[in-house]
Amino acid sequence: MDLEAARTAKESLDLAFHMSNILDTGLDRHTLSVLIALCDQGVNPEVLVGLVKELPKELPALP
């Protein structure tokens, strides 16, 4: 990845993270980055939304 592409990718992630915070999604920057990468690879975004909503319900509460 050249420097311009890296800069554009960082700016895009920064913007997406800012929107995520405004929408109070609770996603951290790394998780958001992984979700975006999965979408870029062709994973259905609606399926990812379902997983993101369901995973916290499935994980046991930590003490």
PyMOL Python script that loads the backbone (N, CA, C, O; Angstrom):
from pymol import cmd

cmd.read_pdbstr("""\
ATOM      1  N   MET A   1       0.853  -1.170   0.000  1.00  0.00           N
ATOM      2  CA  MET A   1       0.000   0.000   0.000  1.00  0.00           C
ATOM      3  C   MET A   1       0.901   1.237   0.000  1.00  0.00           C
ATOM      4  O   MET A   1       1.804   1.355   0.828  1.00  0.00           O
ATOM      5  N   ASP A   2       0.652   2.145  -0.925  1.00  0.00           N
ATOM      6  CA  ASP A   2       1.475   3.343  -0.969  1.00  0.00           C
ATOM      7  C   ASP A   2       1.027   4.336   0.111  1.00  0.00           C
ATOM      8  O   ASP A   2      -0.001   4.139   0.760  1.00  0.00           O
ATOM      9  N   LEU A   3       1.790   5.376   0.289  1.00  0.00           N
ATOM     10  CA  LEU A   3       1.520   6.344   1.362  1.00  0.00           C
ATOM     11  C   LEU A   3       0.176   7.038   1.192  1.00  0.00           C
ATOM     12  O   LEU A   3      -0.535   7.256   2.172  1.00  0.00           O
ATOM     13  N   GLU A   4      -0.178   7.385  -0.035  1.00  0.00           N
ATOM     14  CA  GLU A   4      -1.460   8.060  -0.277  1.00  0.00           C
ATOM     15  C   GLU A   4      -2.627   7.146   0.062  1.00  0.00           C
ATOM     16  O   GLU A   4      -3.604   7.585   0.669  1.00  0.00           O
ATOM     17  N   ALA A   5      -2.533   5.885  -0.324  1.00  0.00           N
ATOM     18  CA  ALA A   5      -3.596   4.929  -0.016  1.00  0.00           C
ATOM     19  C   ALA A   5      -3.699   4.700   1.493  1.00  0.00           C
ATOM     20  O   ALA A   5      -4.800   4.589   2.032  1.00  0.00           O
ATOM     21  N   ALA A   6      -2.565   4.630   2.164  1.00  0.00           N
ATOM     22  CA  ALA A   6      -2.568   4.454   3.619  1.00  0.00           C
ATOM     23  C   ALA A   6      -3.195   5.657   4.311  1.00  0.00           C
ATOM     24  O   ALA A   6      -3.951   5.505   5.271  1.00  0.00           O
ATOM     25  N   ARG A   7      -2.878   6.853   3.821  1.00  0.00           N
ATOM     26  CA  ARG A   7      -3.445   8.075   4.404  1.00  0.00           C
ATOM     27  C   ARG A   7      -4.961   8.108   4.206  1.00  0.00           C
ATOM     28  O   ARG A   7      -5.711   8.449   5.120  1.00  0.00           O
ATOM     29  N   THR A   8      -5.397   7.750   3.000  1.00  0.00           N
ATOM     30  CA  THR A   8      -6.832   7.739   2.710  1.00  0.00           C
ATOM     31  C   THR A   8      -7.553   6.705   3.575  1.00  0.00           C
ATOM     32  O   THR A   8      -8.638   6.975   4.090  1.00  0.00           O
ATOM     33  N   ALA A   9      -6.955   5.527   3.734  1.00  0.00           N
ATOM     34  CA  ALA A   9      -7.554   4.486   4.570  1.00  0.00           C
ATOM     35  C   ALA A   9      -7.662   4.946   6.019  1.00  0.00           C
ATOM     36  O   ALA A   9      -8.679   4.704   6.668  1.00  0.00           O
ATOM     37  N   LYS A  10      -6.625   5.607   6.534  1.00  0.00           N
ATOM     38  CA  LYS A  10      -6.658   6.108   7.911  1.00  0.00           C
ATOM     39  C   LYS A  10      -7.734   7.169   8.077  1.00  0.00           C
ATOM     40  O   LYS A  10      -8.464   7.171   9.069  1.00  0.00           O
ATOM     41  N   GLU A  11      -7.833   8.071   7.106  1.00  0.00           N
ATOM     42  CA  GLU A  11      -8.855   9.121   7.181  1.00  0.00           C
ATOM     43  C   GLU A  11     -10.257   8.518   7.134  1.00  0.00           C
ATOM     44  O   GLU A  11     -11.155   8.971   7.845  1.00  0.00           O
ATOM     45  N   SER A  12     -10.444   7.505   6.305  1.00  0.00           N
ATOM     46  CA  SER A  12     -11.744   6.845   6.207  1.00  0.00           C
ATOM     47  C   SER A  12     -12.107   6.152   7.517  1.00  0.00           C
ATOM     48  O   SER A  12     -13.247   6.236   7.973  1.00  0.00           O
ATOM     49  N   LEU A  13     -11.133   5.467   8.123  1.00  0.00           N
ATOM     50  CA  LEU A  13     -11.387   4.813   9.401  1.00  0.00           C
ATOM     51  C   LEU A  13     -11.668   5.852  10.486  1.00  0.00           C
ATOM     52  O   LEU A  13     -12.553   5.650  11.317  1.00  0.00           O
ATOM     53  N   ASP A  14     -10.934   6.946  10.488  1.00  0.00           N
ATOM     54  CA  ASP A  14     -11.182   8.017  11.465  1.00  0.00           C
ATOM     55  C   ASP A  14     -12.605   8.539  11.343  1.00  0.00           C
ATOM     56  O   ASP A  14     -13.280   8.739  12.352  1.00  0.00           O
ATOM     57  N   LEU A  15     -13.069   8.762  10.109  1.00  0.00           N
ATOM     58  CA  LEU A  15     -14.422   9.259   9.886  1.00  0.00           C
ATOM     59  C   LEU A  15     -15.461   8.231  10.320  1.00  0.00           C
ATOM     60  O   LEU A  15     -16.442   8.576  10.979  1.00  0.00           O
ATOM     61  N   ALA A  16     -15.246   6.973   9.952  1.00  0.00           N
ATOM     62  CA  ALA A  16     -16.181   5.920  10.349  1.00  0.00           C
ATOM     63  C   ALA A  16     -16.228   5.779  11.869  1.00  0.00           C
ATOM     64  O   ALA A  16     -17.299   5.569  12.437  1.00  0.00           O
ATOM     65  N   PHE A  17     -15.082   5.893  12.529  1.00  0.00           N
ATOM     66  CA  PHE A  17     -15.035   5.793  13.989  1.00  0.00           C
ATOM     67  C   PHE A  17     -15.764   6.974  14.633  1.00  0.00           C
ATOM     68  O   PHE A  17     -16.465   6.811  15.631  1.00  0.00           O
ATOM     69  N   HIS A  18     -15.592   8.154  14.057  1.00  0.00           N
ATOM     70  CA  HIS A  18     -16.288   9.339  14.568  1.00  0.00           C
ATOM     71  C   HIS A  18     -17.807   9.140  14.444  1.00  0.00           C
ATOM     72  O   HIS A  18     -18.545   9.427  15.386  1.00  0.00           O
ATOM     73  N   MET A  19     -18.268   8.656  13.300  1.00  0.00           N
ATOM     74  CA  MET A  19     -19.702   8.401  13.114  1.00  0.00           C
ATOM     75  C   MET A  19     -20.183   7.322  14.077  1.00  0.00           C
ATOM     76  O   MET A  19     -21.282   7.415  14.623  1.00  0.00           O
ATOM     77  N   SER A  20     -19.359   6.301  14.283  1.00  0.00           N
ATOM     78  CA  SER A  20     -19.700   5.233  15.205  1.00  0.00           C
ATOM     79  C   SER A  20     -19.890   5.770  16.621  1.00  0.00           C
ATOM     80  O   SER A  20     -20.801   5.354  17.337  1.00  0.00           O
ATOM     81  N   ASN A  21     -19.026   6.693  17.010  1.00  0.00           N
ATOM     82  CA  ASN A  21     -19.150   7.297  18.344  1.00  0.00           C
ATOM     83  C   ASN A  21     -20.393   8.165  18.448  1.00  0.00           C
ATOM     84  O   ASN A  21     -21.075   8.149  19.473  1.00  0.00           O
ATOM     85  N   ILE A  22     -20.695   8.921  17.400  1.00  0.00           N
ATOM     86  CA  ILE A  22     -21.902   9.754  17.410  1.00  0.00           C
ATOM     87  C   ILE A  22     -23.145   8.873  17.557  1.00  0.00           C
ATOM     88  O   ILE A  22     -24.088   9.225  18.266  1.00  0.00           O
ATOM     89  N   LEU A  23     -23.130   7.736  16.882  1.00  0.00           N
ATOM     90  CA  LEU A  23     -24.259   6.814  16.946  1.00  0.00           C
ATOM     91  C   LEU A  23     -24.241   5.934  18.194  1.00  0.00           C
ATOM     92  O   LEU A  23     -25.148   5.130  18.409  1.00  0.00           O
ATOM     93  N   ASP A  24     -23.202   6.095  19.013  1.00  0.00           N
ATOM     94  CA  ASP A  24     -23.066   5.362  20.271  1.00  0.00           C
ATOM     95  C   ASP A  24     -23.164   3.846  20.063  1.00  0.00           C
ATOM     96  O   ASP A  24     -23.918   3.156  20.749  1.00  0.00           O
ATOM     97  N   THR A  25     -22.375   3.342  19.091  1.00  0.00           N
ATOM     98  CA  THR A  25     -22.399   1.913  18.788  1.00  0.00           C
ATOM     99  C   THR A  25     -21.639   1.083  19.811  1.00  0.00           C
ATOM    100  O   THR A  25     -21.906  -0.108  19.965  1.00  0.00           O
ATOM    101  N   GLY A  26     -20.696   1.703  20.510  1.00  0.00           N
ATOM    102  CA  GLY A  26     -19.881   0.967  21.472  1.00  0.00           C
ATOM    103  C   GLY A  26     -18.737   0.207  20.825  1.00  0.00           C
ATOM    104  O   GLY A  26     -18.039  -0.548  21.502  1.00  0.00           O
ATOM    105  N   LEU A  27     -18.530   0.394  19.520  1.00  0.00           N
ATOM    106  CA  LEU A  27     -17.443  -0.299  18.830  1.00  0.00           C
ATOM    107  C   LEU A  27     -16.136   0.452  19.022  1.00  0.00           C
ATOM    108  O   LEU A  27     -16.092   1.678  18.920  1.00  0.00           O
ATOM    109  N   ASP A  28     -15.069  -0.295  19.300  1.00  0.00           N
ATOM    110  CA  ASP A  28     -13.758   0.350  19.370  1.00  0.00           C
ATOM    111  C   ASP A  28     -13.180   0.442  17.960  1.00  0.00           C
ATOM    112  O   ASP A  28     -13.715  -0.149  17.023  1.00  0.00           O
ATOM    113  N   ARG A  29     -12.100   1.177  17.820  1.00  0.00           N
ATOM    114  CA  ARG A  29     -11.499   1.429  16.506  1.00  0.00           C
ATOM    115  C   ARG A  29     -11.058   0.116  15.831  1.00  0.00           C
ATOM    116  O   ARG A  29     -11.239  -0.059  14.626  1.00  0.00           O
ATOM    117  N   HIS A  30     -10.488  -0.787  16.609  1.00  0.00           N
ATOM    118  CA  HIS A  30     -10.006  -2.050  16.032  1.00  0.00           C
ATOM    119  C   HIS A  30     -11.172  -2.891  15.511  1.00  0.00           C
ATOM    120  O   HIS A  30     -11.115  -3.407  14.395  1.00  0.00           O
ATOM    121  N   THR A  31     -12.213  -3.029  16.303  1.00  0.00           N
ATOM    122  CA  THR A  31     -13.377  -3.808  15.895  1.00  0.00           C
ATOM    123  C   THR A  31     -14.009  -3.218  14.647  1.00  0.00           C
ATOM    124  O   THR A  31     -14.372  -3.946  13.723  1.00  0.00           O
ATOM    125  N   LEU A  32     -14.139  -1.900  14.620  1.00  0.00           N
ATOM    126  CA  LEU A  32     -14.696  -1.237  13.450  1.00  0.00           C
ATOM    127  C   LEU A  32     -13.837  -1.499  12.220  1.00  0.00           C
ATOM    128  O   LEU A  32     -14.358  -1.734  11.130  1.00  0.00           O
ATOM    129  N   SER A  33     -12.535  -1.458  12.394  1.00  0.00           N
ATOM    130  CA  SER A  33     -11.615  -1.732  11.296  1.00  0.00           C
ATOM    131  C   SER A  33     -11.805  -3.147  10.760  1.00  0.00           C
ATOM    132  O   SER A  33     -11.812  -3.356   9.547  1.00  0.00           O
ATOM    133  N   VAL A  34     -11.959  -4.114  11.650  1.00  0.00           N
ATOM    134  CA  VAL A  34     -12.173  -5.501  11.235  1.00  0.00           C
ATOM    135  C   VAL A  34     -13.502  -5.636  10.487  1.00  0.00           C
ATOM    136  O   VAL A  34     -13.575  -6.319   9.465  1.00  0.00           O
ATOM    137  N   LEU A  35     -14.542  -4.992  10.992  1.00  0.00           N
ATOM    138  CA  LEU A  35     -15.842  -5.058  10.332  1.00  0.00           C
ATOM    139  C   LEU A  35     -15.798  -4.453   8.931  1.00  0.00           C
ATOM    140  O   LEU A  35     -16.381  -4.998   7.993  1.00  0.00           O
ATOM    141  N   ILE A  36     -15.107  -3.328   8.796  1.00  0.00           N
ATOM    142  CA  ILE A  36     -14.964  -2.694   7.481  1.00  0.00           C
ATOM    143  C   ILE A  36     -14.190  -3.606   6.540  1.00  0.00           C
ATOM    144  O   ILE A  36     -14.555  -3.751   5.374  1.00  0.00           O
ATOM    145  N   ALA A  37     -13.121  -4.222   7.040  1.00  0.00           N
ATOM    146  CA  ALA A  37     -12.331  -5.136   6.209  1.00  0.00           C
ATOM    147  C   ALA A  37     -13.175  -6.328   5.756  1.00  0.00           C
ATOM    148  O   ALA A  37     -13.061  -6.767   4.611  1.00  0.00           O
ATOM    149  N   LEU A  38     -14.009  -6.847   6.633  1.00  0.00           N
ATOM    150  CA  LEU A  38     -14.885  -7.964   6.255  1.00  0.00           C
ATOM    151  C   LEU A  38     -15.872  -7.537   5.172  1.00  0.00           C
ATOM    152  O   LEU A  38     -16.129  -8.291   4.234  1.00  0.00           O
ATOM    153  N   CYS A  39     -16.419  -6.342   5.296  1.00  0.00           N
ATOM    154  CA  CYS A  39     -17.322  -5.825   4.253  1.00  0.00           C
ATOM    155  C   CYS A  39     -16.578  -5.678   2.937  1.00  0.00           C
ATOM    156  O   CYS A  39     -17.112  -6.007   1.877  1.00  0.00           O
ATOM    157  N   ASP A  40     -15.353  -5.187   3.000  1.00  0.00           N
ATOM    158  CA  ASP A  40     -14.535  -5.042   1.788  1.00  0.00           C
ATOM    159  C   ASP A  40     -14.277  -6.389   1.128  1.00  0.00           C
ATOM    160  O   ASP A  40     -14.079  -6.457  -0.085  1.00  0.00           O
ATOM    161  N   GLN A  41     -14.277  -7.463   1.916  1.00  0.00           N
ATOM    162  CA  GLN A  41     -14.049  -8.807   1.393  1.00  0.00           C
ATOM    163  C   GLN A  41     -15.334  -9.467   0.896  1.00  0.00           C
ATOM    164  O   GLN A  41     -15.316 -10.598   0.411  1.00  0.00           O
ATOM    165  N   GLY A  42     -16.448  -8.743   1.023  1.00  0.00           N
ATOM    166  CA  GLY A  42     -17.707  -9.253   0.486  1.00  0.00           C
ATOM    167  C   GLY A  42     -18.666  -9.839   1.493  1.00  0.00           C
ATOM    168  O   GLY A  42     -19.709 -10.369   1.109  1.00  0.00           O
ATOM    169  N   VAL A  43     -18.345  -9.760   2.778  1.00  0.00           N
ATOM    170  CA  VAL A  43     -19.264 -10.273   3.796  1.00  0.00           C
ATOM    171  C   VAL A  43     -20.482  -9.355   3.843  1.00  0.00           C
ATOM    172  O   VAL A  43     -20.356  -8.132   3.777  1.00  0.00           O
ATOM    173  N   ASN A  44     -21.644  -9.952   3.955  1.00  0.00           N
ATOM    174  CA  ASN A  44     -22.890  -9.205   3.996  1.00  0.00           C
ATOM    175  C   ASN A  44     -22.932  -8.332   5.262  1.00  0.00           C
ATOM    176  O   ASN A  44     -22.861  -8.859   6.372  1.00  0.00           O
ATOM    177  N   PRO A  45     -23.048  -7.001   5.106  1.00  0.00           N
ATOM    178  CA  PRO A  45     -23.068  -6.114   6.281  1.00  0.00           C
ATOM    179  C   PRO A  45     -24.235  -6.387   7.229  1.00  0.00           C
ATOM    180  O   PRO A  45     -24.108  -6.215   8.442  1.00  0.00           O
ATOM    181  N   GLU A  46     -25.370  -6.812   6.676  1.00  0.00           N
ATOM    182  CA  GLU A  46     -26.523  -7.094   7.534  1.00  0.00           C
ATOM    183  C   GLU A  46     -26.251  -8.298   8.435  1.00  0.00           C
ATOM    184  O   GLU A  46     -26.719  -8.342   9.573  1.00  0.00           O
ATOM    185  N   VAL A  47     -25.506  -9.259   7.935  1.00  0.00           N
ATOM    186  CA  VAL A  47     -25.128 -10.416   8.749  1.00  0.00           C
ATOM    187  C   VAL A  47     -24.192  -9.967   9.870  1.00  0.00           C
ATOM    188  O   VAL A  47     -24.328 -10.407  11.012  1.00  0.00           O
ATOM    189  N   LEU A  48     -23.243  -9.090   9.540  1.00  0.00           N
ATOM    190  CA  LEU A  48     -22.322  -8.578  10.564  1.00  0.00           C
ATOM    191  C   LEU A  48     -23.073  -7.823  11.649  1.00  0.00           C
ATOM    192  O   LEU A  48     -22.755  -7.952  12.831  1.00  0.00           O
ATOM    193  N   VAL A  49     -24.061  -7.040  11.258  1.00  0.00           N
ATOM    194  CA  VAL A  49     -24.859  -6.304  12.249  1.00  0.00           C
ATOM    195  C   VAL A  49     -25.513  -7.292  13.215  1.00  0.00           C
ATOM    196  O   VAL A  49     -25.505  -7.083  14.429  1.00  0.00           O
ATOM    197  N   GLY A  50     -26.070  -8.349  12.675  1.00  0.00           N
ATOM    198  CA  GLY A  50     -26.699  -9.359  13.528  1.00  0.00           C
ATOM    199  C   GLY A  50     -25.712  -9.981  14.496  1.00  0.00           C
ATOM    200  O   GLY A  50     -26.028 -10.186  15.667  1.00  0.00           O
ATOM    201  N   LEU A  51     -24.510 -10.283  14.005  1.00  0.00           N
ATOM    202  CA  LEU A  51     -23.490 -10.855  14.883  1.00  0.00           C
ATOM    203  C   LEU A  51     -23.063  -9.877  15.974  1.00  0.00           C
ATOM    204  O   LEU A  51     -22.931 -10.256  17.138  1.00  0.00           O
ATOM    205  N   VAL A  52     -22.851  -8.632  15.598  1.00  0.00           N
ATOM    206  CA  VAL A  52     -22.412  -7.631  16.567  1.00  0.00           C
ATOM    207  C   VAL A  52     -23.473  -7.432  17.648  1.00  0.00           C
ATOM    208  O   VAL A  52     -23.143  -7.209  18.812  1.00  0.00           O
ATOM    209  N   LYS A  53     -24.727  -7.512  17.267  1.00  0.00           N
ATOM    210  CA  LYS A  53     -25.810  -7.355  18.250  1.00  0.00           C
ATOM    211  C   LYS A  53     -25.937  -8.572  19.158  1.00  0.00           C
ATOM    212  O   LYS A  53     -26.244  -8.438  20.342  1.00  0.00           O
ATOM    213  N   GLU A  54     -25.702  -9.760  18.603  1.00  0.00           N
ATOM    214  CA  GLU A  54     -25.917 -10.992  19.360  1.00  0.00           C
ATOM    215  C   GLU A  54     -24.734 -11.414  20.217  1.00  0.00           C
ATOM    216  O   GLU A  54     -24.935 -12.017  21.271  1.00  0.00           O
ATOM    217  N   LEU A  55     -23.517 -11.119  19.803  1.00  0.00           N
ATOM    218  CA  LEU A  55     -22.351 -11.590  20.546  1.00  0.00           C
ATOM    219  C   LEU A  55     -22.337 -11.157  22.011  1.00  0.00           C
ATOM    220  O   LEU A  55     -22.063 -11.992  22.874  1.00  0.00           O
ATOM    221  N   PRO A  56     -22.615  -9.903  22.333  1.00  0.00           N
ATOM    222  CA  PRO A  56     -22.593  -9.543  23.752  1.00  0.00           C
ATOM    223  C   PRO A  56     -23.610 -10.333  24.579  1.00  0.00           C
ATOM    224  O   PRO A  56     -23.384 -10.569  25.765  1.00  0.00           O
ATOM    225  N   LYS A  57     -24.710 -10.739  23.978  1.00  0.00           N
ATOM    226  CA  LYS A  57     -25.713 -11.525  24.696  1.00  0.00           C
ATOM    227  C   LYS A  57     -25.218 -12.935  24.951  1.00  0.00           C
ATOM    228  O   LYS A  57     -25.594 -13.562  25.941  1.00  0.00           O
ATOM    229  N   GLU A  58     -24.370 -13.437  24.053  1.00  0.00           N
ATOM    230  CA  GLU A  58     -23.887 -14.806  24.140  1.00  0.00           C
ATOM    231  C   GLU A  58     -22.698 -14.955  25.089  1.00  0.00           C
ATOM    232  O   GLU A  58     -22.485 -16.027  25.657  1.00  0.00           O
ATOM    233  N   LEU A  59     -21.931 -13.890  25.260  1.00  0.00           N
ATOM    234  CA  LEU A  59     -20.745 -13.963  26.110  1.00  0.00           C
ATOM    235  C   LEU A  59     -21.137 -13.921  27.576  1.00  0.00           C
ATOM    236  O   LEU A  59     -21.992 -13.125  27.962  1.00  0.00           O
ATOM    237  N   PRO A  60     -20.529 -14.761  28.396  1.00  0.00           N
ATOM    238  CA  PRO A  60     -20.859 -14.720  29.828  1.00  0.00           C
ATOM    239  C   PRO A  60     -20.371 -13.407  30.449  1.00  0.00           C
ATOM    240  O   PRO A  60     -19.352 -12.847  30.045  1.00  0.00           O
ATOM    241  N   ALA A  61     -21.106 -12.951  31.411  1.00  0.00           N
ATOM    242  CA  ALA A  61     -20.722 -11.730  32.107  1.00  0.00           C
ATOM    243  C   ALA A  61     -19.438 -11.973  32.898  1.00  0.00           C
ATOM    244  O   ALA A  61     -19.311 -12.969  33.610  1.00  0.00           O
ATOM    245  N   LEU A  62     -18.500 -11.058  32.764  1.00  0.00           N
ATOM    246  CA  LEU A  62     -17.256 -11.187  33.508  1.00  0.00           C
ATOM    247  C   LEU A  62     -17.422 -10.588  34.900  1.00  0.00           C
ATOM    248  O   LEU A  62     -18.089  -9.566  35.058  1.00  0.00           O
ATOM    249  N   PRO A  63     -16.819 -11.217  35.913  1.00  0.00           N
ATOM    250  CA  PRO A  63     -16.970 -10.698  37.285  1.00  0.00           C
ATOM    251  C   PRO A  63     -16.280  -9.382  37.478  1.00  0.00           C
ATOM    252  O   PRO A  63     -16.316  -8.821  38.573  1.00  0.00           O
TER     253      PRO A  63
END
""", "prot")
cmd.dss("prot")
cmd.show_as("cartoon", "prot")
cmd.util.cbc("prot")
cmd.orient("prot")
